[in-house]
């Protein structure tokens, strides 16, 4: 079977190509790809090429398929997995396989699997590690968003706290404590807010900062303070880089948990300044510079037990949690999506991702369509997009299952 896919050959060298997939082995599964979200992690891989830890050294001769936030349907099941999966089943994939300790991951390391493709071969490693996850929802894009949401969820689980004289980490955020998400009005920040105000272990105070008033305004409209208050969370949106202003919201006690959603030294240092006793700083945003550093107050490390953690991705349990919460209607990560495009828009979108405003860029692999902001659908000369603009307007401006279905039927 032939597939069309975006493959990486080196730094900034992405190519949309059509090629033949090899014959399916008994321990593999053939699948279609319907949706994929383009992630900043994909951008980093694209510009770093084989210098990236997940991209093979020989990628110039043996290119790999890009994209790791994808969903589709199973087309043909190898004999080994016939009793575990079925043809026509929708799926999501946890790319962080950790197979025998390897960093290899779909969307980075494999020749025949990645989200920026029409058809892929899912290798045995994915099933062996329990990372091929059945998905029963209506819309494919939610399954694509399960991976970024798992990263958010994993970060909250990775925070830890201690008690004096007790040499044991209490994992997770402080329930009923003070939390701040700095630079948190972007797509991943929206996912974090949505999750933390709707999960069982919640803070009492959640402060979200950003220096972009447009992003803050949209976040406050989509994830309202009133909704958070219904779940016992005081949610405050604030454009500030002033530690005194932030600390005043805690009556000077400081924050138990602070998450940094931008790889900027000044933001990390602000987070450090607002930590309370036993405060945990989670550096969520991955930098592209391997020599990236920031100052940290080690006086407070010694006397106030402040500490720092970092996470890169979530695990399968985190992804299952995100799928479960979406399935039960507890979270709606559609707020993360601001642009939609087809497979032919992937290369330009990936290589220019930091320059494109807004949130997540959603790609439908089986269609041809320039990347378009959802807010611009109504002004488009494309009658399909005009119709979808009305659908989205009736859904509080958010992408939805009805919009996806209409797009795929009209352009698929």
C-alpha positions as CSV (number, residue, x, y, z in Angstrom):
1,X,0.0,0.0,0.0
2,X,1.2,3.5,-0.8
3,X,1.3,6.3,1.7
4,X,1.8,10.1,1.5
5,X,3.9,11.4,4.4
6,X,6.1,14.2,5.5
7,X,9.6,12.8,6.2
8,X,12.7,14.4,7.7
9,X,16.1,14.1,6.0
10,X,18.1,16.6,8.1
11,X,18.0,20.0,9.8
12,X,15.1,21.9,8.3
13,X,14.8,19.4,5.5
14,X,11.2,18.1,5.4
15,X,9.7,16.5,2.3
16,X,6.1,15.5,1.4
17,X,6.5,12.2,-0.5
18,X,4.5,9.3,-1.7
19,X,6.1,5.9,-1.3
20,X,5.2,2.2,-0.9
21,X,4.9,0.7,2.6
22,X,6.5,-2.7,3.1
23,X,4.5,-5.9,3.4
24,X,2.8,-6.2,6.8
25,X,4.5,-8.6,9.2
26,X,2.6,-10.8,11.7
27,X,3.5,-8.6,14.6
28,X,2.5,-5.3,13.0
29,X,-0.7,-3.4,12.3
30,X,-1.6,-1.3,9.3
31,X,-3.5,1.9,10.2
32,X,-4.9,5.0,8.6
33,X,-4.1,8.5,10.0
34,X,-7.0,10.9,10.2
35,X,-5.7,13.7,12.5
36,X,-2.5,15.0,14.0
37,X,-1.5,18.1,16.0
38,X,1.7,19.8,15.2
39,X,3.7,20.2,18.4
40,X,6.6,22.4,19.4
41,X,8.5,19.2,20.0
42,X,8.1,18.4,16.3
43,X,9.5,21.9,15.4
44,X,12.5,21.3,17.6
45,X,13.1,17.9,16.0
46,X,12.8,19.5,12.5
47,X,15.4,22.2,13.1
48,X,17.8,19.9,15.0
49,X,17.7,17.0,12.7
50,X,20.0,14.1,13.8
51,X,21.3,16.2,16.6
52,X,17.9,15.6,18.3
53,X,18.0,12.7,20.7
54,X,15.0,10.9,19.1
55,X,16.1,11.4,15.4
56,X,18.4,8.6,14.1
57,X,21.9,9.5,13.0
58,X,21.3,8.1,9.5
59,X,18.1,10.1,8.8
60,X,19.7,11.6,5.6
61,X,19.8,8.1,4.1
62,X,16.8,6.6,5.9
63,X,14.2,9.4,6.6
64,X,11.6,9.1,9.3
65,X,8.0,10.2,9.4
66,X,7.2,13.3,11.5
67,X,4.2,13.9,13.8
68,X,3.4,12.2,17.1
69,X,0.0,13.4,18.2
70,X,-2.2,11.4,15.9
71,X,-5.3,9.2,15.6
72,X,-7.0,7.2,12.9
73,X,-8.4,3.7,12.3
74,X,-6.9,0.2,12.2
75,X,-7.0,-1.2,8.7
76,X,-5.3,-4.6,8.9
77,X,-4.2,-6.6,12.0
78,X,-1.1,-8.9,12.0
79,X,-1.8,-12.4,13.3
80,X,0.0,-11.7,16.6
81,X,-2.5,-9.0,17.6
82,X,-5.8,-10.4,16.0
83,X,-7.2,-11.1,19.5
84,X,-6.3,-7.7,20.9
85,X,-7.5,-5.3,18.2
86,X,-10.0,-5.2,15.4
87,X,-10.2,-3.7,12.0
88,X,-12.1,-0.4,12.0
89,X,-11.2,0.4,15.6
90,X,-10.2,4.0,16.3
91,X,-6.9,4.5,18.1
92,X,-4.6,6.9,19.8
93,X,-0.9,6.3,20.4
94,X,1.4,7.1,23.3
95,X,4.7,7.9,21.5
96,X,6.9,7.7,24.6
97,X,7.4,3.9,24.3
98,X,10.5,3.5,26.5
99,X,11.0,0.2,24.7
100,X,14.0,-1.5,26.4
101,X,15.1,2.0,27.6
102,X,15.3,3.4,24.1
103,X,14.2,7.0,23.3
104,X,12.8,5.9,19.9
105,X,9.3,7.2,19.4
106,X,6.7,7.3,16.6
107,X,6.9,10.7,14.8
108,X,10.6,10.9,15.3
109,X,12.5,7.7,15.0
110,X,10.5,5.2,12.8
111,X,10.5,4.9,9.0
112,X,6.9,3.8,8.6
113,X,5.0,5.4,11.5
114,X,4.2,9.1,12.3
115,X,1.2,11.4,12.4
116,X,2.0,13.3,9.2
117,X,1.0,10.5,6.9
118,X,-2.1,8.9,5.3
119,X,-1.2,5.3,6.2
120,X,1.3,3.9,8.7
121,X,2.6,0.6,9.9
122,X,2.4,0.4,13.7
123,X,5.5,-1.7,14.8
124,X,5.4,-4.4,17.4
125,X,7.1,-2.3,20.0
126,X,4.0,0.0,20.3
127,X,1.7,-2.9,21.1
128,X,4.2,-4.7,23.4
129,X,4.5,-1.5,25.5
130,X,0.7,-1.1,25.7
131,X,1.0,2.2,23.8
132,X,-1.7,1.5,21.1
133,X,-4.8,2.8,22.9
134,X,-8.3,2.1,21.6
135,X,-10.4,5.2,21.3
136,X,-14.2,5.2,21.4
137,X,-15.0,8.8,20.9
138,X,-16.8,10.4,18.0
139,X,-14.1,12.9,16.9
140,X,-10.6,12.0,15.9
141,X,-9.1,15.2,17.0
142,X,-9.8,14.5,20.6
143,X,-7.6,11.4,20.4
144,X,-4.9,13.5,18.9
145,X,-5.1,15.9,21.8
146,X,-4.8,13.0,24.3
147,X,-1.0,13.0,23.9
148,X,-0.4,16.7,24.7
149,X,-3.0,16.4,27.5
150,X,-1.0,13.5,28.9
151,X,2.1,15.7,29.0
152,X,0.1,18.2,31.1
153,X,-1.3,15.5,33.4
154,X,2.2,13.9,33.9
155,X,3.6,17.2,35.0
156,X,1.0,17.6,37.7
157,X,1.7,14.1,38.9
158,X,5.5,14.6,38.9
159,X,5.4,17.5,41.4
160,X,6.3,16.5,44.9
161,X,6.3,17.8,48.5
162,X,7.9,16.7,51.8
163,X,7.4,16.9,55.5
164,X,10.2,17.9,57.8
165,X,12.2,15.0,59.0
166,X,10.3,12.5,56.8
167,X,12.4,11.2,53.9
168,X,9.5,10.5,51.6
169,X,8.2,12.4,48.6
170,X,4.4,13.0,48.6
171,X,3.8,13.0,44.8
172,X,1.4,15.5,43.1
173,X,0.4,19.0,43.8
174,X,-0.7,20.3,47.2
175,X,-4.4,19.8,47.4
176,X,-6.1,23.0,48.5
177,X,-2.8,24.9,48.1
178,X,-1.6,27.8,46.1
179,X,-0.7,27.2,42.4
180,X,0.7,29.5,39.7
181,X,1.0,28.7,35.9
182,X,3.4,31.3,34.4
183,X,3.2,32.0,30.7
184,X,0.1,29.8,30.9
185,X,-2.3,31.3,28.3
186,X,-1.0,29.3,25.4
187,X,-2.4,26.0,24.1
188,X,-0.7,23.8,26.7
189,X,-1.5,26.2,29.5
190,X,-5.2,26.1,28.5
191,X,-5.0,22.3,28.7
192,X,-3.4,22.6,32.1
193,X,-6.1,25.0,33.5
194,X,-8.9,22.8,32.1
195,X,-7.4,19.7,33.8
196,X,-6.5,21.1,37.1
197,X,-9.8,22.8,37.8
198,X,-11.7,19.6,36.9
199,X,-9.6,16.9,38.4
200,X,-10.1,15.6,42.0
201,X,-6.8,17.0,43.4
202,X,-7.1,20.7,43.0
203,X,-5.5,23.9,44.4
204,X,-7.6,26.4,46.3
205,X,-5.9,29.3,44.4
206,X,-4.8,29.1,40.7
207,X,-3.1,32.2,39.2
208,X,-2.4,32.1,35.5
209,X,0.0,34.8,34.1
210,X,0.9,35.8,30.6
211,X,2.3,38.9,28.9
212,X,-0.2,38.7,26.0
213,X,-3.6,40.2,26.9
214,X,-5.2,38.7,23.8
215,X,-4.3,35.2,25.0
216,X,-5.4,36.0,28.6
217,X,-8.7,37.3,27.4
218,X,-9.4,34.2,25.3
219,X,-8.4,31.9,28.2
220,X,-10.7,33.8,30.6
221,X,-13.5,33.5,28.1
222,X,-13.1,29.8,27.5
223,X,-12.1,28.7,31.0
224,X,-14.0,31.0,33.2
225,X,-13.3,32.0,36.9
226,X,-17.0,31.2,37.5
227,X,-16.6,27.6,36.3
228,X,-13.5,27.2,38.4
229,X,-15.3,28.6,41.4
230,X,-18.0,25.9,41.1
231,X,-15.2,23.4,41.8
232,X,-13.8,25.3,44.7
233,X,-10.9,27.0,42.8
234,X,-10.3,30.7,42.9
235,X,-8.9,31.3,39.3
236,X,-7.1,34.6,38.6
237,X,-5.8,35.7,35.2
238,X,-3.0,38.3,35.4
239,X,-0.6,40.1,33.1
240,X,2.4,40.6,35.3
241,X,6.0,39.7,35.9
242,X,6.0,41.2,39.4
243,X,6.7,38.8,42.2
244,X,5.3,41.1,44.9
245,X,1.9,41.3,43.0
246,X,1.8,37.5,42.8
247,X,2.8,37.0,46.4
248,X,0.2,39.4,47.6
249,X,-2.5,37.0,46.3
250,X,-1.2,34.4,48.8
251,X,-1.0,36.9,51.7
252,X,2.8,36.6,51.4
253,X,2.9,32.8,52.0
254,X,4.0,32.0,48.5
255,X,3.0,29.3,46.1
256,X,3.2,25.5,46.8
257,X,3.3,24.6,43.1
258,X,4.6,26.8,40.2
259,X,4.6,25.7,36.6
260,X,6.7,27.4,34.0
261,X,5.3,27.2,30.5
262,X,7.9,29.2,28.6
263,X,11.6,28.4,28.4
264,X,12.6,31.9,29.4
265,X,15.2,32.6,32.1
266,X,13.3,35.5,33.6
267,X,10.1,33.5,33.9
268,X,12.0,30.7,35.7
269,X,13.5,33.2,38.1
270,X,10.1,34.8,38.7
271,X,8.8,31.3,39.6
272,X,11.7,30.8,42.0
273,X,11.0,34.1,43.8
274,X,7.3,33.2,44.4
275,X,7.9,29.7,45.8
276,X,6.7,29.2,49.4
277,X,8.2,26.8,51.9
278,X,8.6,23.4,50.3
279,X,7.5,24.9,47.0
280,X,7.9,22.9,43.9
281,X,8.9,24.6,40.6
282,X,8.0,22.5,37.5
283,X,9.9,23.5,34.4
284,X,7.4,22.3,31.8
285,X,8.5,24.1,28.7
286,X,11.5,22.4,26.9
287,X,14.2,24.7,25.6
288,X,15.9,24.3,22.2
289,X,19.3,25.4,23.5
290,X,21.1,22.5,25.3
291,X,23.1,25.1,27.3
292,X,20.0,26.9,28.6
293,X,20.4,28.1,32.2
294,X,18.6,30.3,34.7
295,X,19.4,31.4,38.3
296,X,17.9,29.6,41.2
297,X,18.0,30.7,44.9
298,X,19.9,28.0,46.7
299,X,19.6,29.8,50.1
300,X,15.9,28.9,49.8
301,X,16.7,25.4,48.7
302,X,18.6,24.9,51.9
303,X,16.4,26.7,54.4
304,X,12.9,26.6,52.8
305,X,13.2,23.2,51.0
306,X,12.3,24.7,47.6
307,X,12.9,22.3,44.8
308,X,12.6,21.9,41.0
309,X,11.3,19.1,38.7
310,X,11.0,18.8,35.0
311,X,8.9,16.5,32.8
312,X,9.1,15.7,29.1
313,X,5.9,14.0,28.0
314,X,3.5,11.8,29.9
315,X,3.2,8.1,30.3
316,X,0.5,5.7,29.1
317,X,-1.4,6.0,32.4
318,X,-1.5,9.8,31.9
319,X,-2.8,9.4,28.4
320,X,-5.5,6.9,29.6
321,X,-6.5,9.5,32.2
322,X,-6.9,12.2,29.6
323,X,-9.0,9.9,27.3
324,X,-11.1,8.9,30.3
325,X,-11.7,12.5,31.3
326,X,-12.6,13.6,27.8
327,X,-14.9,10.6,27.4
328,X,-16.7,11.6,30.6
329,X,-17.0,15.3,29.5
330,X,-14.9,16.5,32.4
331,X,-12.3,18.3,30.1
332,X,-12.6,19.8,26.6
333,X,-9.2,20.4,25.2
334,X,-10.7,21.7,21.9
335,X,-9.8,25.2,23.3
336,X,-6.2,24.3,22.5
337,X,-6.9,24.3,18.7
338,X,-6.8,27.6,16.8
339,X,-5.7,26.5,13.3
340,X,-6.7,23.7,10.9
341,X,-4.9,22.5,7.7
342,X,-4.2,19.5,5.4
343,X,-1.2,17.4,4.9
344,X,0.2,19.8,2.3
345,X,0.4,22.5,4.9
346,X,2.6,20.5,7.3
347,X,6.1,21.5,6.2
348,X,5.6,25.2,6.2
349,X,3.6,25.0,9.5
350,X,6.2,22.9,11.2
351,X,9.2,25.0,10.2
352,X,7.5,28.3,11.0
353,X,5.6,27.2,14.1
354,X,7.1,29.7,16.6
355,X,6.1,32.5,14.2
356,X,2.5,31.5,13.8
357,X,0.3,32.9,16.6
358,X,-2.4,31.1,18.4
359,X,-2.6,27.6,19.8
360,X,-2.5,24.1,18.4
361,X,-2.3,23.5,14.7
362,X,-4.6,20.6,13.8
363,X,-3.8,18.6,10.6
364,X,-6.1,16.3,8.7
365,X,-3.8,14.0,6.8
366,X,-6.3,12.9,4.1
367,X,-7.2,16.4,2.8
368,X,-5.5,19.2,1.0
369,X,-6.0,22.6,2.7
370,X,-3.8,25.5,3.6
371,X,-3.3,26.1,7.3
372,X,-6.1,28.5,8.3
373,X,-7.0,30.1,11.6
374,X,-10.4,29.0,12.8
375,X,-11.3,32.7,13.4
376,X,-10.7,33.3,9.7
377,X,-13.0,30.6,8.3
378,X,-15.9,33.0,8.0
379,X,-13.9,35.4,5.8
380,X,-12.6,32.6,3.5
381,X,-13.7,32.3,-0.1
382,X,-14.0,28.6,0.5
383,X,-17.7,27.8,1.0
384,X,-16.8,24.8,3.1
385,X,-14.9,26.9,5.6
386,X,-17.7,29.4,5.6
387,X,-20.2,26.7,6.6
388,X,-17.8,25.4,9.3
389,X,-17.4,28.9,10.6
390,X,-21.1,28.9,11.5
391,X,-20.8,25.5,13.2
392,X,-17.9,26.7,15.3
393,X,-19.7,29.9,16.2
394,X,-22.5,27.8,17.7
395,X,-19.9,26.0,19.8
396,X,-18.4,29.0,21.6
397,X,-15.9,29.5,18.9
398,X,-14.3,26.0,19.5
399,X,-13.5,23.2,17.1
400,X,-15.9,20.3,17.5
401,X,-17.0,16.9,16.3
402,X,-19.6,18.4,13.9
403,X,-16.9,20.7,12.4
404,X,-14.6,17.8,11.9
405,X,-17.2,15.6,10.3
406,X,-18.3,18.3,7.9
407,X,-14.7,19.1,6.9
408,X,-13.8,15.4,6.2
409,X,-17.0,14.7,4.3
410,X,-16.5,17.9,2.1
411,X,-12.8,17.6,1.4
412,X,-11.9,14.0,2.1
